[in-house]
Amino acid sequence: MQLILISGLSGSGKSIALNVLEDSGFYCVDNLPAQLLPDIANFLDQAGHDRIALSVDVRSSGALHQLPDIIAELKAHGFDLRLLFLEAKTDALVKRFSETRRHHPLSSGQRTLQECIQLERDLLAPVGALGHRIDTSDLNPNALRAWIKDFIDFDRSRLTLLFQSFGFKHGIPLDADCVFDVRCLPNPHYDPKLRPLTGKDAAVAAFLEGDASVQKMLGDIRRFVEEWLPCFILDNRNYLTIAVGCTGGQHRSVFFAEKLAAHFRANGQQTMVRHRELI
């Protein structure tokens, strides 16, 4: 049975993720106490459900420390289990709570909203380390839905290399495993003809490909990933997120993400590409 666990920070988009999974044919259960996961999973398996999505979050904080052992137990019983962890920067979460006027689940009347968010982040940190993380800070709902669908569709038996472009002026993605900075390279932004384009356009690609320092940086990053990829595979990871950042996330980082993904895809590696600032 395919079992997807959804977890993450309150306000990060877990409800959207569950709705996408439900629309994709998963039997979904929200706000499940962590200690009940094995019983519910076994019950639904015996009932004939082959695609299940269960949401576990800070509301079952008393049992979160048991989650690593529970996940190992479910995998040992033959469940095809993956954990999807959604998170976001504190300012983005504060804005969302202010817009919806909802109370944070850890609100006790003695903590500020920021303190509740930090406490939740600390409580869930061990859980986030167990699965594939998505930073939803700058994602609109449609983009998040698309990313969730990508998560469902890829071959679960192989590691997926995810190349993500971003702009440093908007902050480093929380879900990055490795971060490379290409701001030292020539910037197409200063060419009026190239400024409105992106790194996916041929004119920008030609500008960057003609520079020796760009080619050297591209080769260095490619060799680094090639050398260390076997170690990440041995670490039993399903996803490895390589983030490449430039100033605004429009030209250089986009070009690098596209080129790196094309190289590894051509060599048989399962790859995804995300451009955070082009959404």
LUMVOPA-396336 format. One line per field, with one value per residue (C-alpha): residue number from 1; chain; x, y, z. Coordinates in nm, 4 decimals, padded with zeros to 6 digits. Layout:
N
num: [NUM_...]
cadena: [A_...]
xx: [X_...]
yy: [Y_...]
zz: [Z_...]
END
This chain:
279
num: [1_2_3_4_5_6_7_8_9_10_11_12_13_14_15_16_17_18_19_20_21_22_23_24_25_26_27_28_29_30_31_32_33_34_35_36_37_38_39_40_41_42_43_44_45_46_47_48_49_50_51_52_53_54_55_56_57_58_59_60_61_62_63_64_65_66_67_68_69_70_71_72_73_74_75_76_77_78_79_80_81_82_83_84_85_86_87_88_89_90_91_92_93_94_95_96_97_98_99_100_101_102_103_104_105_106_107_108_109_110_111_112_113_114_115_116_117_118_119_120_121_122_123_124_125_126_127_128_129_130_131_132_133_134_135_136_137_138_139_140_141_142_143_144_145_146_147_148_149_150_151_152_153_154_155_156_157_158_159_160_161_162_163_164_165_166_167_168_169_170_171_172_173_174_175_176_177_178_179_180_181_182_183_184_185_186_187_188_189_190_191_192_193_194_195_196_197_198_199_200_201_202_203_204_205_206_207_208_209_210_211_212_213_214_215_216_217_218_219_220_221_222_223_224_225_226_227_228_229_230_231_232_233_234_235_236_237_238_239_240_241_242_243_244_245_246_247_248_249_250_251_252_253_254_255_256_257_258_259_260_261_262_263_264_265_266_267_268_269_270_271_272_273_274_275_276_277_278_279]
cadena: [A_A_A_A_A_A_A_A_A_A_A_A_A_A_A_A_A_A_A_A_A_A_A_A_A_A_A_A_A_A_A_A_A_A_A_A_A_A_A_A_A_A_A_A_A_A_A_A_A_A_A_A_A_A_A_A_A_A_A_A_A_A_A_A_A_A_A_A_A_A_A_A_A_A_A_A_A_A_A_A_A_A_A_A_A_A_A_A_A_A_A_A_A_A_A_A_A_A_A_A_A_A_A_A_A_A_A_A_A_A_A_A_A_A_A_A_A_A_A_A_A_A_A_A_A_A_A_A_A_A_A_A_A_A_A_A_A_A_A_A_A_A_A_A_A_A_A_A_A_A_A_A_A_A_A_A_A_A_A_A_A_A_A_A_A_A_A_A_A_A_A_A_A_A_A_A_A_A_A_A_A_A_A_A_A_A_A_A_A_A_A_A_A_A_A_A_A_A_A_A_A_A_A_A_A_A_A_A_A_A_A_A_A_A_A_A_A_A_A_A_A_A_A_A_A_A_A_A_A_A_A_A_A_A_A_A_A_A_A_A_A_A_A_A_A_A_A_A_A_A_A_A_A_A_A_A_A_A_A_A_A_A_A_A_A_A_A_A_A_A_A_A_A_A_A_A_A_A_A]
xx: [00.0000_00.1163_00.1115_00.1941_00.2333_00.1718_00.3243_00.4585_00.3954_00.0468_-00.0404_00.2133_-00.0430_-00.1116_-00.4850_-00.4037_-00.1736_-00.4423_-00.7001_-00.4652_-00.4054_-00.7765_-00.8456_-00.5752_-00.7524_-00.5975_-00.8057_-00.7209_-00.7349_-00.6488_-00.5137_-00.4352_-00.2611_00.0837_00.0466_-00.2601_-00.0780_-00.0021_-00.3562_-00.5228_-00.2824_-00.3390_-00.7143_-00.7335_-00.5011_-00.7267_-01.0272_-00.8784_-00.7396_-00.4131_-00.3445_-00.3659_-00.2640_-00.2500_-00.1822_00.0179_00.1160_00.1930_-00.1550_-00.0223_00.2947_00.2949_00.3669_00.5838_00.8986_00.7579_00.7201_01.0639_01.0028_00.6457_00.7661_01.0314_00.7667_00.5314_00.8090_00.9096_00.5513_00.5771_00.4126_00.5453_00.5736_00.6880_00.6772_00.6006_00.6907_00.5617_00.7213_00.7416_00.9273_00.7894_00.6851_00.4870_00.3093_00.2288_00.0752_-00.1378_-00.2663_-00.3468_-00.5384_-00.7436_-00.7813_-00.7293_-00.5679_-00.2405_-00.2849_-00.0148_-00.1724_-00.2242_-00.2931_00.0585_00.2570_00.2759_00.2074_00.5786_00.6582_00.3978_00.5483_00.9016_00.7894_00.6118_00.9201_01.1354_00.8901_00.8650_01.2343_01.3043_01.0009_01.1123_01.4442_01.2630_01.1024_01.0862_01.0535_00.8769_00.9169_00.5797_00.6755_00.6597_00.4221_00.0688_-00.1855_-00.1759_00.2030_00.1877_-00.0755_00.1530_00.4497_00.2410_00.1348_00.5013_00.5776_00.3102_00.4061_00.7771_00.9221_00.9438_01.2109_01.4731_01.6309_01.5035_01.7416_01.5498_01.7195_01.5701_01.6550_01.5968_01.6881_01.9001_01.7159_01.4054_01.5884_01.7401_01.4834_01.4215_01.3996_01.7452_01.9933_02.2812_02.3042_02.5257_02.5766_02.6251_02.5982_02.9676_02.8968_02.8055_02.4479_02.2156_01.9991_02.2273_02.1592_01.8323_01.7471_01.7939_01.6454_01.2794_01.3790_01.4664_01.7347_01.5045_01.5279_01.7818_01.9269_02.0081_02.1505_02.3735_02.4964_02.5904_02.7299_02.9751_03.1443_03.4300_03.3603_03.0012_03.1195_03.3719_03.1171_02.8661_03.1254_03.2336_02.8772_02.8071_03.1197_03.0380_02.6902_02.8229_03.0894_02.8608_02.5372_02.6235_02.6631_02.3220_02.1704_02.3266_02.1683_01.8293_01.7036_01.4115_01.4871_01.7958_01.7289_02.0100_01.9348_02.1160_02.0779_02.1507_02.0385_01.6801_01.6278_01.5421_01.8473_02.1653_02.0118_01.7362_01.9939_02.2029_01.9043_01.7922_02.1414_02.2147_01.8801_01.9280_02.2735_02.1643_01.8424_02.0445_02.2541_01.9535_01.8940_01.5366_01.5192_01.2809_01.3205_01.1604_01.2019_01.0825_01.0837_00.9207_00.5923]
yy: [00.0000_00.3517_00.5616_00.9321_01.1113_01.4850_01.6973_02.0464_02.3864_02.5236_02.7543_02.5999_02.4400_02.0936_02.1232_02.2059_01.9022_01.6717_01.8081_01.7403_01.3856_01.3266_01.4495_01.2084_00.9068_00.8865_00.8019_01.0935_01.1297_01.4624_01.5356_01.1780_01.1126_00.9760_00.6679_00.5577_00.5515_00.1752_00.0754_00.3074_00.2121_-00.1600_-00.1141_00.0793_-00.1716_-00.4600_-00.2606_-00.2633_00.0910_00.0975_00.4743_00.6474_00.9937_01.0653_01.4036_01.4261_01.7590_01.9403_01.8727_01.5263_01.6759_01.4299_01.1431_01.3129_01.1621_00.8193_00.9031_00.7810_00.4384_00.4315_00.5076_00.2346_-00.0101_00.0686_00.0307_-00.3013_-00.4197_-00.3495_-00.0091_00.2123_00.5130_00.8672_01.1728_01.5149_01.8026_02.1538_02.4598_02.8350_03.1366_03.2987_03.6251_03.4331_03.2299_03.5403_03.7017_03.3942_03.3727_03.7443_03.7100_03.4079_03.5263_03.1684_03.0779_02.8911_02.5405_02.6157_02.9432_02.9504_03.3171_03.3568_03.3233_03.5625_03.4236_03.4376_03.2426_02.9794_02.9413_02.9049_02.6482_02.4503_02.4702_02.3324_02.0504_01.9431_01.9747_01.5994_01.5165_01.7439_01.5620_01.2366_01.3357_01.5558_01.9211_02.1939_02.5609_02.7202_03.0754_03.2168_02.9663_03.0445_02.7624_02.6597_02.6265_02.4178_02.1918_02.1385_02.0549_01.8045_01.6341_01.6083_01.4485_01.1841_01.1007_01.0290_00.6789_00.6209_00.3516_00.5976_00.9134_01.2299_01.5196_01.8449_02.1551_02.4774_02.8329_03.1239_03.4857_03.5635_03.8918_03.6840_03.4507_03.1032_02.8204_02.6325_02.3013_02.3158_02.0356_02.2047_02.5743_02.7243_03.0989_03.2201_03.5949_03.6406_03.5646_03.8173_03.9386_03.9581_04.1986_04.4850_04.4293_04.6137_04.3563_04.0613_04.2126_04.1185_03.7620_03.4648_03.1985_02.9721_03.2038_03.1343_03.4873_03.4715_03.1201_03.2382_03.5332_03.3064_03.0193_03.2589_03.3361_03.1116_03.1672_03.0489_02.7311_02.6659_02.7212_02.4972_02.2231_02.2512_02.2185_01.9291_01.7425_01.8046_01.6550_01.3627_01.2813_01.2941_01.1627_00.7958_00.8881_01.0530_00.7476_00.5204_00.7462_00.6124_00.9525_00.9864_01.3481_01.5689_01.9403_02.1391_02.5119_02.7615_03.1285_03.4559_03.8052_03.8055_03.4441_03.5344_03.4721_03.3017_03.0659_02.9632_02.8930_02.6809_02.4814_02.4031_02.3053_02.0860_01.9098_01.8457_01.6963_01.4563_01.3656_01.2744_01.0452_00.8524_01.0339_01.1138_01.4948_01.7798_02.1554_02.4344_02.8076_02.9754_03.3322_03.2546_03.1389]
zz: [00.0000_-00.0795_00.2378_00.2438_00.5761_00.5718_00.8452_00.8923_01.0432_01.0975_00.8100_00.5716_00.3398_00.4815_00.4022_00.0397_00.0232_00.1633_-00.0817_-00.3740_-00.2522_-00.2018_-00.5559_-00.6759_-00.5273_-00.1809_00.1257_00.3570_00.7353_00.8997_01.2493_01.3408_01.6761_01.5917_01.8141_01.6148_01.2804_01.2766_01.3739_01.1218_00.8426_00.9031_00.9259_00.5969_00.4313_00.5324_00.4118_00.0622_00.0333_-00.1598_-00.1471_00.1890_00.3119_00.6858_00.8452_01.1686_01.3203_01.6424_01.7797_01.8713_02.0206_02.3104_02.0708_01.8076_01.9592_01.8687_01.5000_01.3782_01.5356_01.4018_01.0484_01.0724_01.1960_00.9073_00.6504_00.8077_00.7577_00.3849_00.3555_00.0739_00.3061_00.2316_00.4553_00.3073_00.5403_00.4677_00.6228_00.5728_00.7040_01.0184_00.8515_00.5886_00.8584_01.0636_00.7558_00.6839_01.0410_01.0345_00.7083_00.8204_01.1837_01.3027_01.6358_01.6376_01.7876_02.0480_02.1502_02.5258_02.5870_02.7258_02.4017_02.1096_01.7626_01.6800_01.9969_01.9056_01.5588_01.6983_01.9541_01.6836_01.4614_01.7443_01.8237_01.4592_01.3686_01.4162_01.2001_00.9159_00.8980_00.8130_00.4832_00.1766_00.2751_00.0789_00.1694_00.0882_00.1942_-00.1572_-00.3172_-00.4235_-00.3781_-00.7462_-00.7416_-00.4250_-00.5813_-00.8822_-00.6585_-00.4601_-00.7844_-00.8870_-00.5502_-00.6113_-00.9681_-00.9441_-00.9073_-00.5331_-00.5626_-00.6930_-00.5566_-00.7241_-00.7812_-00.7432_-00.8832_-00.7501_-00.8548_-00.6195_-00.5514_-00.2459_-00.1959_-00.1159_00.1240_00.1029_00.0594_00.3834_00.1972_00.0341_00.1061_-00.0806_-00.1738_-00.4446_-00.4913_-00.8506_-00.7803_-00.8663_-01.2330_-01.5066_-01.4603_-01.7650_-01.5644_-01.6656_-02.0368_-02.1174_-02.3848_-02.1502_-01.8348_-01.9094_-02.0040_-01.7829_-01.7751_-01.9767_-02.2803_-02.5545_-02.5539_-02.1820_-02.2208_-02.5049_-02.2952_-02.0041_-02.2086_-02.3722_-02.0404_-01.9254_-01.5549_-01.6014_-01.7697_-01.4931_-01.2154_-01.3947_-01.4314_-01.0677_-00.9361_-01.1713_-01.0574_-00.6906_-00.7299_-00.9347_-00.6758_-00.3712_-00.5201_-00.4419_-00.0727_-00.0645_-00.2333_00.0299_00.2930_00.1742_00.0618_-00.1780_-00.2660_-00.2775_-00.3287_-00.4922_-00.4680_-00.6913_-00.6095_-00.7832_-00.6835_-00.8107_-00.9153_-01.2761_-01.4945_-01.3703_-01.1143_-01.3571_-01.6296_-01.3887_-01.2614_-01.6151_-01.7328_-01.4318_-01.4552_-01.8280_-01.7674_-01.4936_-01.6757_-01.9851_-01.7662_-01.6396_-01.3095_-01.2082_-01.1899_-01.1168_-01.1699_-00.9686_-01.0206_-00.7032_-00.8295_-01.1678_-01.0110]
END
